Amino acid sequence: MDDARKLENKVKPLCPVYEQCGGCVYQHVPYNDELEHKFSHLIDLLKSVPGFDHTVVDPVVPSPREYHYRHRLDLRLLKTRDQNIYVGFSPRDRFGVVEIDECPIAMTPVSEFIPRLKQEAADILPVKYRLANLVVRCGDDGQVRWGGIGKGSLRMDSRDYFWTEIEGRRIYFALETFFQANLSILPRLFERIRQLPIWSAQTHFYDLYGGVGLFSVALMDVYQQGYLIENCKASVDLARYNKSQLATDKFAVIDGRVEDHLDALSQAGAAHNVAMIDPPRAGLSDDARTFFVQQKVFQELLYLSCNPEALARDLAAFLSHGWKINQVIPFDFFPKTRHLETLVWLTPKAA
């Protein structure tokens, strides 16, 4: 999507460093134009997949917030030889840092915290540090915390965890754990997932690459029993914390790589099994892809991808093994940037 900046300038970008920063690419066009361009890019990619029917792709679900939606920023700190300190984003065309005092796509508490972050980081920066990667984040309550200087600086006490409310349930996350960047669009995601005709009172739900338990928690009332698999220790700890706060046995938290539990997954015994796979940006590993396209225990598969290129590669493998793509629902989790989140509902070849 590198041609996004070539679109005709129609609106004035809100960000004063838009032309230098390597993050946003759509601030110069109306939001509807951005959505249309992202949809066209996704269609072009998926049309290259042998056997793909592009008519199953829905229009992009827009974000409720066009700006001020990101609850997390990852910033670069650079100290020069003359001891000047700069905090900002990586530039588009060169090394260094594009210094910022605000970020219009960040939630307001995070954006307003940036000048204070610079000062606090400068105050504790060790003498020998030249570079640091800073993480600044907030949750629904607007409380901002940051880390990134010194070993363990991203660790948090449970009393300081961030939280957001999903489907009436509070779910917690931390500086060091993955969590979807746009909290405002999550209700629309779960509304669409719940509308899919895949749920029953007997459904067993497999939340793979499950993180802190977002899907296990938000969908608790539409499945009978859940199993969450995650290998990041911090995320596993948060998933168990979320489970304890809800005082539920509705889902089990299993520590480890999905690839290390493939034999166990192949023995899933319920009559109706639904799997949610939300893999890293690189998509499915070779081992996981081979397993999923060949397995016969999941009657429904939901694949959530933040990387259309990796998604196209993986969908090609599913289609080559007779799987059916029932619906593709793109979500604009990242307005003004080149990124797009895509949900795919697949079913295996009939026996």
C-alpha positions as CSV (number, residue, x, y, z in Angstrom):
1,M,0.0,0.0,0.0
2,D,3.0,2.3,-0.6
3,D,1.0,4.2,-3.2
4,A,-1.4,5.6,-0.6
5,R,0.5,8.9,-0.4
6,K,0.1,9.3,-4.1
7,L,-3.6,9.8,-3.7
8,E,-4.8,13.3,-4.5
9,N,-4.5,15.7,-1.6
10,K,-8.0,16.6,-0.5
11,V,-7.8,17.5,3.1
12,K,-5.1,19.1,5.3
13,P,-3.3,16.6,7.5
14,L,-3.8,17.1,11.2
15,C,-0.2,16.1,12.0
16,P,2.5,18.7,11.6
17,V,5.1,16.1,10.8
18,Y,2.9,14.0,8.4
19,E,5.3,14.4,5.5
20,Q,8.3,13.2,7.5
21,C,6.8,10.5,9.8
22,G,6.8,6.9,8.6
23,G,3.5,6.0,10.3
24,C,0.4,7.5,8.8
25,V,-0.2,7.5,5.0
26,Y,-3.8,8.6,4.7
27,Q,-4.2,11.9,6.6
28,H,-4.4,13.9,3.3
29,V,-7.6,12.1,2.1
30,P,-11.2,11.9,3.4
31,Y,-11.9,8.8,5.4
32,N,-14.2,7.3,2.8
33,D,-11.4,7.5,0.2
34,E,-9.1,5.8,2.7
35,L,-11.5,2.9,3.2
36,E,-12.1,2.5,-0.5
37,H,-8.3,2.4,-1.2
38,K,-7.8,-0.2,1.6
39,F,-10.6,-2.3,0.2
40,S,-9.3,-2.2,-3.3
41,H,-5.8,-3.2,-2.1
42,L,-7.2,-6.2,-0.2
43,I,-9.3,-7.3,-3.2
44,D,-6.3,-7.1,-5.5
45,L,-4.2,-9.2,-3.1
46,L,-6.9,-11.9,-2.7
47,K,-7.7,-12.0,-6.4
48,S,-4.2,-13.4,-6.8
49,V,-5.1,-16.4,-4.7
50,P,-6.1,-19.4,-6.9
51,G,-9.8,-20.2,-6.5
52,F,-10.7,-17.2,-4.4
53,D,-14.1,-15.7,-4.9
54,H,-13.8,-12.0,-4.2
55,T,-17.6,-11.6,-3.9
56,V,-17.5,-12.9,-0.3
57,V,-15.5,-9.8,0.8
58,D,-17.6,-7.3,2.8
59,P,-16.9,-3.6,2.7
60,V,-14.4,-2.4,5.3
61,V,-16.0,-1.9,8.7
62,P,-14.9,1.7,9.6
63,S,-13.5,2.7,13.0
64,P,-15.8,4.8,15.2
65,R,-12.8,7.0,15.7
66,E,-10.9,8.3,12.7
67,Y,-8.3,10.0,15.0
68,H,-7.4,9.6,18.7
69,Y,-8.0,5.9,18.7
70,R,-4.6,4.3,19.6
71,H,-4.2,3.4,23.3
72,R,-0.5,2.5,22.7
73,L,2.4,4.3,21.1
74,D,5.9,2.8,20.5
75,L,8.4,5.7,20.4
76,R,12.0,5.9,19.6
77,L,14.4,7.8,21.9
78,L,17.7,9.0,20.5
79,K,20.5,10.8,22.4
80,T,23.1,12.5,20.1
81,R,26.8,12.9,20.7
82,D,26.2,16.4,21.9
83,Q,23.7,15.0,24.5
84,N,20.5,16.2,22.9
85,I,17.6,13.9,23.4
86,Y,14.9,13.3,20.8
87,V,11.7,11.3,21.2
88,G,9.4,10.4,18.3
89,F,8.8,8.1,15.4
90,S,11.1,6.7,12.7
91,P,11.2,8.8,9.6
92,R,10.0,7.7,6.1
93,D,13.2,8.2,4.2
94,R,16.2,8.3,6.5
95,F,17.6,7.2,9.9
96,G,17.0,9.2,13.0
97,V,13.9,10.3,14.8
98,V,11.0,12.6,13.8
99,E,10.5,14.4,17.0
100,I,6.9,14.9,18.1
101,D,5.0,16.7,20.9
102,E,1.6,15.1,20.1
103,C,0.2,12.3,17.9
104,P,-3.3,12.8,16.5
105,I,-4.0,9.1,16.1
106,A,-3.2,8.4,19.7
107,M,-5.9,8.5,22.4
108,T,-6.0,12.0,23.9
109,P,-4.4,11.0,27.3
110,V,-1.5,9.3,25.5
111,S,-1.0,12.2,23.1
112,E,-1.1,14.8,25.8
113,F,1.4,12.8,27.9
114,I,4.2,12.9,25.3
115,P,5.9,16.1,26.5
116,R,5.9,14.7,30.0
117,L,7.2,11.4,28.7
118,K,10.2,13.2,27.1
119,Q,11.1,14.8,30.4
120,E,10.7,11.7,32.5
121,A,12.7,9.6,30.1
122,A,15.5,12.2,30.0
123,D,15.6,12.4,33.8
124,I,16.2,8.6,34.2
125,L,18.2,7.9,31.0
126,P,21.5,6.2,32.0
127,V,24.7,8.0,30.8
128,K,25.7,5.3,28.3
129,Y,22.2,5.0,26.7
130,R,22.1,6.3,23.1
131,L,18.9,4.5,22.0
132,A,15.7,3.3,23.7
133,N,12.3,2.0,22.6
134,L,9.6,3.5,24.7
135,V,6.1,2.2,25.2
136,V,3.4,4.5,26.4
137,R,-0.2,3.3,27.0
138,C,-3.5,3.8,28.6
139,G,-6.9,2.0,29.0
140,D,-10.5,3.1,29.4
141,D,-9.8,5.1,32.5
142,G,-7.2,7.3,30.8
143,Q,-4.4,6.5,33.3
144,V,-1.1,6.6,31.3
145,R,2.0,4.6,32.1
146,W,5.2,4.0,30.2
147,G,8.4,2.0,30.2
148,G,11.3,1.0,28.0
149,I,14.4,2.2,29.9
150,G,16.1,-0.5,31.9
151,K,15.5,-4.3,32.3
152,G,12.0,-5.1,33.5
153,S,10.7,-1.5,32.9
154,L,7.6,-2.8,31.2
155,R,6.5,-5.0,34.0
156,M,3.5,-3.9,36.0
157,D,1.9,-4.6,39.3
158,S,-1.6,-6.0,39.0
159,R,-3.0,-3.0,40.7
160,D,-1.7,-0.8,37.9
161,Y,-3.0,-3.0,35.0
162,F,-4.8,-1.2,32.1
163,W,-8.3,-2.3,31.4
164,T,-11.1,-2.0,28.9
165,E,-14.7,-3.2,29.0
166,I,-15.8,-5.7,26.4
167,E,-19.3,-7.1,26.3
168,G,-19.9,-5.9,29.8
169,R,-16.8,-7.6,31.2
170,R,-13.6,-5.9,32.2
171,I,-10.4,-7.3,30.6
172,Y,-6.9,-6.3,31.8
173,F,-3.7,-5.9,29.9
174,A,-0.2,-4.5,30.6
175,L,2.6,-2.5,29.0
176,E,4.4,-5.7,27.9
177,T,1.4,-7.6,26.6
178,F,-0.1,-7.5,23.1
179,F,-3.6,-6.0,23.0
180,Q,-5.6,-4.7,20.0
181,A,-4.5,-1.0,19.5
182,N,-8.0,0.4,18.7
183,L,-10.4,-0.1,21.6
184,S,-13.2,1.8,19.9
185,I,-13.7,-0.7,17.2
186,L,-13.8,-3.9,19.3
187,P,-17.6,-3.8,19.9
188,R,-18.1,-3.8,16.1
189,L,-15.7,-6.8,15.8
190,F,-17.6,-8.8,18.3
191,E,-20.9,-7.8,17.0
192,R,-20.0,-9.3,13.6
193,I,-18.4,-12.4,15.1
194,R,-21.6,-13.1,17.2
195,Q,-23.7,-12.7,14.1
196,L,-22.0,-15.6,12.4
197,P,-24.1,-18.8,12.4
198,I,-21.4,-20.9,14.1
199,W,-22.4,-20.8,17.7
200,S,-24.5,-23.3,19.8
201,A,-24.9,-24.4,23.4
202,Q,-22.5,-27.2,22.6
203,T,-19.7,-25.2,21.0
204,H,-16.2,-25.8,22.3
205,F,-14.1,-22.7,21.5
206,Y,-10.3,-22.8,20.8
207,D,-8.7,-19.4,21.3
208,L,-5.3,-19.9,19.6
209,Y,-2.5,-17.3,19.9
210,G,-5.0,-16.1,22.6
211,G,-2.9,-13.4,24.2
212,V,-4.5,-12.0,27.5
213,G,-7.8,-13.7,26.6
214,L,-9.7,-11.0,24.6
215,F,-11.8,-13.5,22.6
216,S,-12.2,-16.1,25.4
217,V,-13.6,-13.4,27.7
218,A,-15.7,-11.4,25.1
219,L,-17.4,-14.6,23.7
220,M,-17.9,-16.4,27.0
221,D,-21.7,-16.5,26.7
222,V,-21.8,-18.0,23.2
223,Y,-19.7,-21.2,23.8
224,Q,-19.9,-24.0,26.2
225,Q,-16.2,-24.5,27.0
226,G,-13.1,-22.7,25.9
227,Y,-9.4,-23.4,25.6
228,L,-6.8,-20.6,25.3
229,I,-3.3,-21.3,24.1
230,E,-0.6,-18.7,24.4
231,N,3.2,-18.8,24.7
232,C,4.1,-15.3,25.9
233,K,4.6,-15.6,29.7
234,A,3.3,-12.1,30.4
235,S,0.2,-12.7,28.3
236,V,-0.4,-16.1,30.0
237,D,-0.2,-14.4,33.4
238,L,-2.7,-11.7,32.3
239,A,-5.0,-14.4,30.8
240,R,-5.0,-16.2,34.1
241,Y,-5.5,-12.9,36.0
242,N,-8.5,-12.1,33.7
243,K,-10.0,-15.5,34.4
244,S,-9.6,-15.1,38.1
245,Q,-11.2,-11.7,38.1
246,L,-14.2,-13.1,36.3
247,A,-14.3,-16.1,38.7
248,T,-15.0,-18.4,35.8
249,D,-14.1,-21.9,34.7
250,K,-15.6,-21.3,31.3
251,F,-12.1,-21.4,29.7
252,A,-8.8,-23.0,30.4
253,V,-5.5,-21.2,29.9
254,I,-2.7,-23.4,28.4
255,D,0.9,-22.2,28.4
256,G,2.9,-22.9,25.2
257,R,3.2,-22.5,21.5
258,V,0.3,-23.5,19.4
259,E,2.8,-25.6,17.3
260,D,3.6,-27.6,20.5
261,H,0.0,-28.5,21.1
262,L,-1.0,-29.7,17.6
263,D,-1.2,-33.4,18.7
264,A,-3.6,-32.4,21.5
265,L,-5.7,-30.2,19.2
266,S,-6.1,-33.1,16.8
267,Q,-7.8,-35.0,19.6
268,A,-10.5,-32.3,20.3
269,G,-13.5,-34.4,21.1
270,A,-16.5,-32.1,21.1
271,A,-19.1,-32.5,18.4
272,H,-18.9,-28.8,17.5
273,N,-15.4,-27.1,17.7
274,V,-14.8,-23.5,16.6
275,A,-11.2,-22.3,16.4
276,M,-10.1,-18.7,16.5
277,I,-6.6,-18.1,15.1
278,D,-5.1,-14.7,15.6
279,P,-1.4,-15.3,14.7
280,P,1.5,-12.9,14.7
281,R,2.0,-10.5,11.8
282,A,4.0,-13.1,9.9
283,G,0.9,-15.4,9.8
284,L,0.8,-19.1,10.4
285,S,4.1,-21.0,10.7
286,D,4.7,-23.8,8.2
287,D,3.8,-26.5,10.8
288,A,0.7,-24.7,12.0
289,R,-0.5,-24.1,8.4
290,T,0.0,-27.7,7.5
291,F,-1.9,-28.8,10.5
292,F,-4.9,-26.5,10.1
293,V,-5.4,-27.2,6.4
294,Q,-5.4,-30.9,7.0
295,Q,-7.1,-31.3,10.4
296,K,-10.7,-32.6,10.7
297,V,-11.7,-31.6,14.2
298,F,-12.7,-27.9,13.7
299,Q,-16.0,-27.4,12.0
300,E,-15.5,-23.7,11.9
301,L,-12.4,-21.6,11.7
302,L,-12.0,-17.9,12.3
303,Y,-8.8,-16.3,11.1
304,L,-8.0,-12.8,12.2
305,S,-5.0,-11.2,10.3
306,C,-3.3,-7.9,10.5
307,N,-1.2,-8.6,7.4
308,P,-3.1,-9.0,4.1
309,E,0.0,-10.4,2.3
310,A,0.4,-13.2,4.9
311,L,-3.3,-13.8,4.9
312,A,-3.3,-14.3,1.1
313,R,-0.5,-16.9,1.4
314,D,-2.3,-18.8,4.1
315,L,-5.7,-18.7,2.4
316,A,-4.1,-20.1,-0.7
317,A,-3.1,-23.2,1.3
318,F,-6.7,-23.6,2.8
319,L,-8.3,-23.3,-0.7
320,S,-5.9,-25.9,-2.2
321,H,-7.1,-28.3,0.5
322,G,-10.7,-27.8,-0.3
323,W,-11.7,-25.4,2.4
324,K,-14.5,-22.9,1.8
325,I,-14.2,-19.2,2.5
326,N,-17.7,-18.2,3.6
327,Q,-17.1,-14.5,4.4
328,V,-14.2,-12.0,4.6
329,I,-14.8,-9.0,6.9
330,P,-12.1,-6.3,6.8
331,F,-11.9,-3.9,9.9
332,D,-10.2,-0.6,9.9
333,F,-8.4,-1.0,13.2
334,F,-5.7,1.5,12.1
335,P,-7.1,4.6,10.5
336,K,-4.7,6.8,8.7
337,T,-2.0,4.1,8.5
338,R,-1.5,1.4,5.8
339,H,-2.6,-1.4,8.0
340,L,-5.9,-3.4,7.9
341,E,-7.3,-6.1,10.1
342,T,-9.2,-8.9,8.3
343,L,-11.5,-11.6,9.7
344,V,-12.1,-14.7,7.6
345,W,-14.7,-17.4,8.3
346,L,-13.7,-20.8,6.8
347,T,-15.2,-24.3,6.9
348,P,-13.4,-27.5,5.8
349,K,-14.1,-29.6,2.9
350,A,-17.1,-31.8,3.5
351,A,-16.2,-35.4,4.3
